[in-house]
Amino acid sequence: MSSRPPTPGKATLWKCATGKPPLAQLPREQLAVLLLIALEDYSYAETARLLGIPLGTVMSRLARARENPRAILAEDARPARLRIVT
């Protein structure tokens, strides 16, 4: 067991200010497309057929799903406002 503290910044890859992983913050429709294509290795056409949606919808949901975590992490990386408590 290591007694070293975690590397700064690594925790932000999985948890944000909300305490949830960025992927957990995606709308279900985007998450479903992302998981089928990125993890399950389905093609765009297979994903469209499985979900019963047009191919163009698969592509737009995937694009949004890929951009959403980046935006969440970028927002989380902004300097926090400090509050002085006396």
MODADA-V968526 format. One record per backbone hydrogen bond with DSSP energy under -1.0 kcal/mol. CO is the residue of the C=O (numbers start at 1). NH is the residue of the N-H. E is the energy in kcal/mol with one decimal. If there is no record, write none. Layout:
# MODADA-V968526
co: (CO:CO)
nh: (NH:NH)
e: (E:E)
This chain:
# MODADA-V968526
co: (7:10:11:11:16:20:22:23:27:28:29:30:31:32:33:34:35:35:36:43:44:45:46:47:48:48:54:55:56:57:58:59:60:61:62:63:64:67:68:69:70:71:72:73)
nh: (10:13:14:15:19:16:25:26:31:32:33:34:35:36:37:38:39:40:42:47:48:49:50:51:52:53:58:59:60:61:62:63:64:65:66:67:68:71:72:73:74:75:76:77)
e: (-1.6:-1.4:-1.3:-2.7:-1.9:-1.3:-1.3:-1.3:-2.5:-2.7:-1.5:-2.6:-2.8:-2.2:-2.2:-2.9:-1.4:-2.3:-2.6:-2.4:-2.5:-2.2:-2.9:-2.4:-1.2:-2.0:-1.6:-2.2:-2.3:-2.6:-2.3:-2.1:-2.3:-2.5:-2.3:-1.7:-2.5:-2.1:-2.4:-2.8:-2.5:-2.4:-2.0:-1.4)
